[in-house]
Amino acid sequence: MTRDIAILLFDGFQLLDAAGPISVFECALRYRPGAYRLTPLTVDGGAARSSSGIALDSRPLSAMPLSAMPAPDTVLVAGGEGAPSALGCGETLAYLRRCASASRRVVSVCTGAFLLAEAGLLDGRRATTHWAHSGEFSRRYPAVELDTDRIFIRQGNIWTAAGVSAGIDVALALVAEDMGEEIARRCAQRLVVYYRRPGGQSQFSSLLEMQRPDGRFAALLDQVRRSLDGAWDVESLAGFCCLSPRHFSRLFQSEVGMPPAKAVEQLRVEAARAALESGERSIQKVARLCGFGDAERMRRSFLRVLGRPPSSLLRSPADE
């Protein structure tokens, strides 16, 4: 059986939002030829220009009319800079609404979730999008239960994935559902990516918000991240930068936007969170490796930073 996968695009889409999943499905076809038929779609068809300037050829929505032929098995909606303009396209939104009832799956990548929400498909559901757009998303769509730390979320036949490369993660999950875990794992190996990526979006967002690549403390933050079990008190941090503790603390607060001790704590919490979410079951071991010293200190830090204890992140066997 061949499954039709429609990739819904618009001018200004993010190229990797589409190309990442396309590459996963292409890889799956190596193991099961004919399993998928991939069709980029736009409202009018023709060249859809991505934000990078590279265009993909597409067919018009009328080429796959839901009333005249079987609906696509899966509709995948890309995100990108052009998403705000696409929100005002009634034809696109109507197509998505029909697909929600006619297609087996409707999937968004990154800010493609805005289109699903605008079409009313996410009301009362859990969903995710790129962490950098979470504030805007929550303001626009308060009826959606947004979880900005998940790489992807499935709610019934609606799937939402986080930013950009998360399209690869969700596409691997779709392949696993269609063809089994073994083929999905082989695709991940061939593409040299995680089959199940450890951790959530928080492992990327907080450090990126702290660290300016050209900033004074970029090398320091990177060093702390690489050796979280080090004794990173203010004196040690200042010594790494060849500054006095007082002068260092003032400069760090000004550039990074938080005290040095809080920054170190946040990096440790996020590393510990990623370890626990990826399956590590020993809280004491994680506490030691991430520089907390013992489980009780890590618990207090988790409560301060995340509002919940480390034990709440332990994966049960049913999650495996």
VEXZAVO-247445 format. One record per residue (C-alpha): y, z, x; residue in one letter. Coordinates in pm, 1 decimal, m for minus. Each point is the difference from the previous one (the first is absolute). Layout:
N
{v=Y w=Z u=X lumro=A}
...
//
This chain:
320
{v=0.0 w=0.0 u=0.0 lumro=M}
{v=344.6 w=m94.5 u=127.6 lumro=T}
{v=280.8 w=246.8 u=m68.7 lumro=R}
{v=353.2 w=m137.1 u=m33.3 lumro=D}
{v=256.1 w=205.7 u=185.1 lumro=I}
{v=362.9 w=m79.8 u=m80.7 lumro=A}
{v=261.1 w=112.1 u=254.9 lumro=I}
{v=329.9 w=30.8 u=m185.2 lumro=L}
{v=298.2 w=m84.4 u=221.7 lumro=L}
{v=376.2 w=m43.1 u=m28.0 lumro=F}
{v=272.8 w=m108.0 u=239.6 lumro=D}
{v=56.5 w=273.5 u=255.1 lumro=G}
{v=m352.9 w=141.3 u=m14.4 lumro=F}
{v=m134.6 w=189.1 u=301.9 lumro=Q}
{v=m236.9 w=m235.1 u=179.8 lumro=L}
{v=m252.0 w=264.4 u=106.6 lumro=L}
{v=m24.3 w=131.6 u=m357.4 lumro=D}
{v=m166.2 w=m331.1 u=m85.4 lumro=A}
{v=m147.6 w=m111.5 u=332.2 lumro=A}
{v=m175.3 w=332.4 u=67.7 lumro=G}
{v=m209.6 w=m2.7 u=m319.5 lumro=P}
{v=m53.9 w=m377.6 u=29.1 lumro=I}
{v=m147.6 w=54.0 u=346.7 lumro=S}
{v=m234.8 w=268.0 u=m134.4 lumro=V}
{v=m124.0 w=m225.3 u=m281.5 lumro=F}
{v=m36.7 w=m290.7 u=244.4 lumro=E}
{v=m208.9 w=221.8 u=224.8 lumro=C}
{v=m220.5 w=102.1 u=m292.9 lumro=A}
{v=m64.6 w=m367.4 u=m71.4 lumro=L}
{v=m172.2 w=m24.7 u=339.6 lumro=R}
{v=m267.4 w=234.6 u=m130.3 lumro=Y}
{v=m13.7 w=m128.0 u=m356.9 lumro=R}
{v=128.0 w=m359.2 u=m24.7 lumro=P}
{v=151.6 w=m91.9 u=m333.7 lumro=G}
{v=54.2 w=359.7 u=m108.8 lumro=A}
{v=377.5 w=m38.5 u=m29.5 lumro=Y}
{v=249.7 w=m271.5 u=m85.1 lumro=R}
{v=352.4 w=90.8 u=116.0 lumro=L}
{v=306.6 w=m137.2 u=m178.2 lumro=T}
{v=359.1 w=91.7 u=89.1 lumro=P}
{v=211.9 w=m7.8 u=m317.0 lumro=L}
{v=373.8 w=m8.0 u=m70.8 lumro=T}
{v=186.4 w=m55.9 u=m323.9 lumro=V}
{v=73.9 w=m366.3 u=70.2 lumro=D}
{v=m239.9 w=m78.9 u=285.2 lumro=G}
{v=89.7 w=m164.4 u=329.1 lumro=G}
{v=99.2 w=166.4 u=325.5 lumro=A}
{v=50.9 w=376.2 u=m23.2 lumro=A}
{v=214.0 w=105.6 u=294.8 lumro=R}
{v=m75.5 w=339.0 u=148.9 lumro=S}
{v=265.1 w=231.6 u=144.5 lumro=S}
{v=m101.7 w=m124.7 u=345.2 lumro=S}
{v=87.3 w=m359.4 u=m97.6 lumro=G}
{v=m363.9 w=m110.1 u=2.4 lumro=I}
{v=m105.3 w=m153.6 u=m331.3 lumro=A}
{v=m331.0 w=m12.9 u=m184.2 lumro=L}
{v=m82.0 w=m279.1 u=m240.9 lumro=D}
{v=m62.6 w=125.4 u=m351.9 lumro=S}
{v=m104.3 w=m120.6 u=m342.5 lumro=R}
{v=204.1 w=77.0 u=m313.3 lumro=P}
{v=m103.6 w=272.5 u=m241.9 lumro=L}
{v=m70.1 w=m276.5 u=m249.2 lumro=S}
{v=m285.5 w=m115.8 u=224.2 lumro=A}
{v=m189.5 w=314.2 u=m100.0 lumro=M}
{v=105.2 w=52.2 u=m364.3 lumro=P}
{v=m174.0 w=306.4 u=m136.1 lumro=L}
{v=m26.9 w=m141.6 u=m350.0 lumro=S}
{v=m166.4 w=m327.0 u=97.4 lumro=A}
{v=m254.4 w=105.8 u=262.3 lumro=M}
{v=m169.2 w=312.5 u=137.0 lumro=P}
{v=253.4 w=233.4 u=161.2 lumro=A}
{v=m7.7 w=49.5 u=375.7 lumro=P}
{v=m253.3 w=264.9 u=92.3 lumro=D}
{v=260.5 w=174.0 u=216.7 lumro=T}
{v=378.5 w=m33.8 u=15.1 lumro=V}
{v=161.7 w=131.2 u=317.4 lumro=L}
{v=379.5 w=45.5 u=m1.4 lumro=V}
{v=180.0 w=m9.2 u=333.7 lumro=A}
{v=311.1 w=201.9 u=75.3 lumro=G}
{v=298.7 w=m75.4 u=216.0 lumro=G}
{v=376.2 w=m39.1 u=7.3 lumro=E}
{v=m9.7 w=m238.5 u=m295.5 lumro=G}
{v=m166.7 w=251.8 u=m232.2 lumro=A}
{v=328.0 w=121.2 u=m160.2 lumro=P}
{v=81.6 w=m354.4 u=m110.9 lumro=S}
{v=m352.1 w=m51.8 u=m131.9 lumro=A}
{v=36.5 w=309.1 u=m220.2 lumro=L}
{v=233.0 w=m200.3 u=m223.8 lumro=G}
{v=m246.2 w=m283.2 u=m55.5 lumro=C}
{v=m135.2 w=33.9 u=m353.6 lumro=G}
{v=m269.7 w=m263.2 u=57.5 lumro=E}
{v=m140.9 w=191.1 u=297.0 lumro=T}
{v=m3.5 w=330.7 u=m186.8 lumro=L}
{v=m160.7 w=m153.9 u=m305.9 lumro=A}
{v=m269.3 w=m157.0 u=218.2 lumro=Y}
{v=m76.0 w=337.6 u=158.5 lumro=L}
{v=m24.4 w=167.9 u=m339.7 lumro=R}
{v=m251.1 w=m259.9 u=m116.8 lumro=R}
{v=m196.9 w=33.4 u=323.3 lumro=C}
{v=m23.5 w=376.6 u=m46.2 lumro=A}
{v=m218.6 w=m57.4 u=m305.6 lumro=S}
{v=m159.5 w=m333.8 u=91.9 lumro=A}
{v=m76.7 w=38.3 u=372.9 lumro=S}
{v=m251.6 w=235.5 u=156.4 lumro=R}
{v=254.4 w=134.8 u=250.5 lumro=R}
{v=374.9 w=m2.9 u=54.3 lumro=V}
{v=107.6 w=104.2 u=349.5 lumro=V}
{v=339.6 w=56.6 u=161.5 lumro=S}
{v=92.0 w=30.1 u=365.6 lumro=V}
{v=310.2 w=186.4 u=117.1 lumro=C}
{v=298.4 w=m63.3 u=m230.1 lumro=T}
{v=m218.5 w=m220.1 u=m217.0 lumro=G}
{v=m53.6 w=330.6 u=m182.6 lumro=A}
{v=354.7 w=m34.9 u=m133.8 lumro=F}
{v=m106.3 w=m311.5 u=m191.1 lumro=L}
{v=m301.8 w=177.6 u=m149.2 lumro=L}
{v=219.5 w=292.9 u=m98.6 lumro=A}
{v=267.6 w=m227.2 u=m145.3 lumro=E}
{v=m269.9 w=m165.2 u=m211.3 lumro=A}
{v=m99.9 w=344.6 u=m129.2 lumro=G}
{v=m344.2 w=m8.6 u=159.6 lumro=L}
{v=40.1 w=324.1 u=194.9 lumro=L}
{v=139.3 w=229.9 u=m269.4 lumro=D}
{v=m204.1 w=320.7 u=m7.4 lumro=G}
{v=m200.1 w=m108.6 u=305.6 lumro=R}
{v=m11.8 w=111.4 u=360.7 lumro=R}
{v=128.8 w=m263.6 u=239.7 lumro=A}
{v=134.4 w=m46.5 u=350.0 lumro=T}
{v=243.0 w=m224.3 u=182.9 lumro=T}
{v=163.7 w=m7.3 u=341.7 lumro=H}
{v=125.6 w=350.1 u=87.3 lumro=W}
{v=347.6 w=m134.1 u=82.9 lumro=A}
{v=45.5 w=m117.9 u=m361.6 lumro=H}
{v=m139.9 w=310.1 u=m168.3 lumro=S}
{v=337.9 w=147.0 u=m99.0 lumro=G}
{v=117.4 w=m319.1 u=m166.6 lumro=E}
{v=m336.5 w=m48.2 u=m169.9 lumro=F}
{v=m1.9 w=352.5 u=m143.0 lumro=S}
{v=353.2 w=m37.9 u=m134.3 lumro=R}
{v=m76.3 w=m330.9 u=m167.9 lumro=R}
{v=m343.6 w=87.3 u=m135.7 lumro=Y}
{v=m22.4 w=372.2 u=m81.4 lumro=P}
{v=m302.1 w=m61.9 u=m225.7 lumro=A}
{v=m209.3 w=m91.4 u=306.4 lumro=V}
{v=m170.9 w=276.6 u=197.8 lumro=E}
{v=92.5 w=m115.8 u=349.9 lumro=L}
{v=m207.0 w=115.5 u=299.2 lumro=D}
{v=168.0 w=m128.6 u=314.7 lumro=T}
{v=m260.3 w=130.5 u=243.1 lumro=D}
{v=m292.0 w=m214.7 u=m117.5 lumro=R}
{v=m88.4 w=m327.4 u=171.8 lumro=I}
{v=m118.3 w=m133.3 u=m335.9 lumro=F}
{v=m77.9 w=136.1 u=m345.0 lumro=I}
{v=m230.9 w=m130.9 u=m269.5 lumro=R}
{v=66.4 w=88.4 u=m363.2 lumro=Q}
{v=m235.3 w=m187.0 u=m228.2 lumro=G}
{v=46.3 w=m371.4 u=67.5 lumro=N}
{v=341.4 w=53.2 u=163.4 lumro=I}
{v=15.1 w=41.8 u=377.3 lumro=W}
{v=316.2 w=74.1 u=198.7 lumro=T}
{v=25.1 w=m4.2 u=378.9 lumro=A}
{v=259.8 w=138.1 u=237.5 lumro=A}
{v=214.2 w=m205.4 u=234.0 lumro=G}
{v=m84.3 w=m327.5 u=168.7 lumro=V}
{v=m321.4 w=50.2 u=201.7 lumro=S}
{v=m144.4 w=215.6 u=m280.7 lumro=A}
{v=m74.8 w=m330.8 u=m171.3 lumro=G}
{v=m283.2 w=m35.6 u=250.3 lumro=I}
{v=m136.3 w=344.1 u=m93.4 lumro=D}
{v=1.1 w=m70.0 u=m370.8 lumro=V}
{v=m149.6 w=m347.6 u=47.1 lumro=A}
{v=m288.8 w=153.7 u=196.6 lumro=L}
{v=m55.7 w=239.7 u=m290.8 lumro=A}
{v=m5.5 w=m294.4 u=m241.5 lumro=L}
{v=m254.7 w=m179.8 u=216.0 lumro=V}
{v=m210.6 w=317.5 u=12.6 lumro=A}
{v=3.4 w=15.1 u=m378.5 lumro=E}
{v=m100.7 w=m366.9 u=m27.8 lumro=D}
{v=m243.9 w=m41.6 u=288.0 lumro=M}
{v=m95.2 w=346.6 u=117.1 lumro=G}
{v=100.0 w=236.3 u=277.1 lumro=E}
{v=m186.0 w=m182.9 u=274.9 lumro=E}
{v=186.4 w=m329.1 u=m36.3 lumro=I}
{v=333.7 w=180.8 u=m31.2 lumro=A}
{v=m78.3 w=192.2 u=317.7 lumro=R}
{v=m88.3 w=m321.6 u=182.6 lumro=R}
{v=330.1 w=m152.0 u=m111.6 lumro=C}
{v=187.7 w=299.3 u=139.9 lumro=A}
{v=m185.3 w=m31.7 u=329.4 lumro=Q}
{v=75.2 w=m371.0 u=22.9 lumro=R}
{v=368.0 w=61.2 u=m77.1 lumro=L}
{v=8.5 w=295.1 u=244.6 lumro=V}
{v=141.7 w=242.3 u=m257.5 lumro=V}
{v=m113.8 w=331.5 u=m146.8 lumro=Y}
{v=m245.1 w=m36.3 u=m284.6 lumro=Y}
{v=131.3 w=326.7 u=m142.9 lumro=R}
{v=327.2 w=85.9 u=165.8 lumro=R}
{v=34.2 w=372.5 u=79.7 lumro=P}
{v=292.7 w=184.9 u=m151.1 lumro=G}
{v=273.1 w=m109.4 u=m233.6 lumro=G}
{v=348.4 w=m142.5 u=24.3 lumro=Q}
{v=138.3 w=330.2 u=128.9 lumro=S}
{v=m148.5 w=m69.7 u=342.5 lumro=Q}
{v=244.8 w=m290.0 u=28.8 lumro=F}
{v=304.3 w=103.8 u=m196.3 lumro=S}
{v=115.8 w=327.3 u=149.3 lumro=S}
{v=m17.0 w=m89.7 u=367.0 lumro=L}
{v=168.0 w=m332.3 u=m68.7 lumro=L}
{v=279.9 w=178.5 u=m183.1 lumro=E}
{v=45.3 w=238.4 u=292.5 lumro=M}
{v=m35.6 w=m241.2 u=284.9 lumro=Q}
{v=252.1 w=m265.7 u=89.0 lumro=R}
{v=m159.5 w=m231.2 u=258.7 lumro=P}
{v=327.9 w=m11.1 u=191.9 lumro=D}
{v=75.5 w=369.0 u=m53.6 lumro=G}
{v=27.5 w=269.1 u=261.7 lumro=R}
{v=m313.9 w=180.8 u=m121.7 lumro=F}
{v=m238.5 w=m289.1 u=m72.5 lumro=A}
{v=m208.0 w=64.4 u=314.2 lumro=A}
{v=m11.1 w=373.6 u=m71.3 lumro=L}
{v=m122.6 w=m42.6 u=m357.8 lumro=L}
{v=m263.9 w=m245.9 u=115.0 lumro=D}
{v=m117.0 w=245.7 u=267.0 lumro=Q}
{v=m20.5 w=282.3 u=m253.7 lumro=V}
{v=m204.5 w=m218.0 u=m233.4 lumro=R}
{v=m242.8 w=m87.2 u=282.0 lumro=R}
{v=m49.1 w=365.0 u=103.2 lumro=S}
{v=47.1 w=210.7 u=m310.1 lumro=L}
{v=m201.5 w=286.6 u=148.1 lumro=D}
{v=264.6 w=50.0 u=270.1 lumro=G}
{v=231.8 w=299.7 u=12.4 lumro=A}
{v=297.5 w=m177.9 u=m151.5 lumro=W}
{v=254.4 w=277.3 u=m24.6 lumro=D}
{v=372.1 w=m76.1 u=33.4 lumro=V}
{v=m4.3 w=72.5 u=371.8 lumro=E}
{v=m284.4 w=m247.5 u=60.0 lumro=S}
{v=161.7 w=m267.7 u=m214.0 lumro=L}
{v=333.9 w=43.9 u=174.7 lumro=A}
{v=m168.0 w=m6.9 u=340.6 lumro=G}
{v=m165.5 w=m333.3 u=m82.1 lumro=F}
{v=349.3 w=m140.3 u=m65.0 lumro=C}
{v=155.0 w=176.6 u=302.0 lumro=C}
{v=245.8 w=184.5 u=m225.8 lumro=L}
{v=81.3 w=363.8 u=m56.8 lumro=S}
{v=m164.9 w=143.0 u=m315.0 lumro=P}
{v=333.7 w=55.3 u=m172.9 lumro=R}
{v=136.7 w=m345.2 u=78.1 lumro=H}
{v=m332.9 w=m161.5 u=m89.5 lumro=F}
{v=m21.4 w=175.8 u=m337.2 lumro=S}
{v=350.3 w=m111.9 u=m94.9 lumro=R}
{v=m60.6 w=m363.4 u=98.9 lumro=L}
{v=m342.8 w=m10.9 u=m164.5 lumro=F}
{v=129.2 w=136.1 u=m329.4 lumro=Q}
{v=284.2 w=m251.6 u=3.8 lumro=S}
{v=m217.6 w=m305.8 u=67.9 lumro=E}
{v=m329.1 w=83.1 u=m173.3 lumro=V}
{v=142.6 w=196.1 u=m291.5 lumro=G}
{v=m218.8 w=310.7 u=31.9 lumro=M}
{v=m56.0 w=283.1 u=250.7 lumro=P}
{v=m249.6 w=m68.8 u=281.4 lumro=P}
{v=m249.9 w=259.8 u=m122.9 lumro=A}
{v=m6.2 w=m152.0 u=m348.5 lumro=K}
{v=m55.1 w=m348.9 u=141.4 lumro=A}
{v=m296.4 w=119.5 u=207.1 lumro=V}
{v=m143.9 w=182.9 u=m300.5 lumro=E}
{v=30.9 w=m308.5 u=m217.0 lumro=Q}
{v=m175.7 w=m222.3 u=253.8 lumro=L}
{v=m280.8 w=252.9 u=30.8 lumro=R}
{v=m39.7 w=31.8 u=m376.5 lumro=V}
{v=m16.5 w=m374.9 u=m46.5 lumro=E}
{v=m259.7 w=m42.4 u=275.8 lumro=A}
{v=m208.2 w=281.3 u=m149.1 lumro=A}
{v=34.1 w=m149.2 u=m346.5 lumro=R}
{v=m124.3 w=m338.2 u=122.4 lumro=A}
{v=m299.8 w=164.3 u=168.3 lumro=A}
{v=m97.6 w=192.4 u=m313.2 lumro=L}
{v=48.9 w=m298.6 u=m230.2 lumro=E}
{v=m217.1 w=m215.4 u=224.7 lumro=S}
{v=m295.8 w=237.2 u=m32.7 lumro=G}
{v=29.9 w=274.0 u=263.2 lumro=E}
{v=m133.9 w=316.4 u=m168.6 lumro=R}
{v=79.2 w=267.6 u=258.3 lumro=S}
{v=346.2 w=141.1 u=m69.7 lumro=I}
{v=m24.0 w=218.3 u=310.0 lumro=Q}
{v=m73.6 w=m301.5 u=220.9 lumro=K}
{v=290.7 w=m197.4 u=m144.7 lumro=V}
{v=231.1 w=299.5 u=44.7 lumro=A}
{v=m94.1 w=22.8 u=366.9 lumro=R}
{v=29.7 w=m371.7 u=74.7 lumro=L}
{v=335.7 w=m31.5 u=m175.9 lumro=C}
{v=159.2 w=292.6 u=178.9 lumro=G}
{v=7.4 w=266.9 u=m271.2 lumro=F}
{v=m229.6 w=232.7 u=192.8 lumro=G}
{v=m182.6 w=134.4 u=m304.3 lumro=D}
{v=m68.3 w=m89.8 u=m361.2 lumro=A}
{v=236.2 w=259.1 u=m147.3 lumro=E}
{v=301.0 w=m137.1 u=187.5 lumro=R}
{v=m92.7 w=m349.5 u=m111.2 lumro=M}
{v=m32.3 w=120.6 u=m359.9 lumro=R}
{v=352.2 w=147.3 u=7.4 lumro=R}
{v=140.4 w=m323.3 u=146.7 lumro=S}
{v=m175.6 w=m209.3 u=m265.6 lumro=F}
{v=148.7 w=215.4 u=m273.5 lumro=L}
{v=348.7 w=m37.2 u=147.7 lumro=R}
{v=m19.4 w=m375.4 u=57.5 lumro=V}
{v=m237.7 w=m125.4 u=m272.0 lumro=L}
{v=m1.2 w=281.5 u=m253.7 lumro=G}
{v=m378.9 w=25.5 u=4.1 lumro=R}
{v=m266.3 w=141.3 u=236.7 lumro=P}
{v=m221.6 w=m204.0 u=234.5 lumro=P}
{v=m306.6 w=78.8 u=m211.2 lumro=S}
{v=142.3 w=m212.5 u=m283.0 lumro=S}
{v=m41.2 w=m310.5 u=217.8 lumro=L}
{v=m365.5 w=45.2 u=88.1 lumro=L}
{v=m201.8 w=m293.4 u=m131.2 lumro=R}
{v=m298.3 w=80.5 u=m214.2 lumro=S}
{v=m327.0 w=m195.0 u=42.3 lumro=P}
{v=86.5 w=m183.1 u=m323.8 lumro=A}
{v=305.1 w=m150.4 u=173.4 lumro=D}
{v=m206.0 w=m160.0 u=274.8 lumro=E}
//
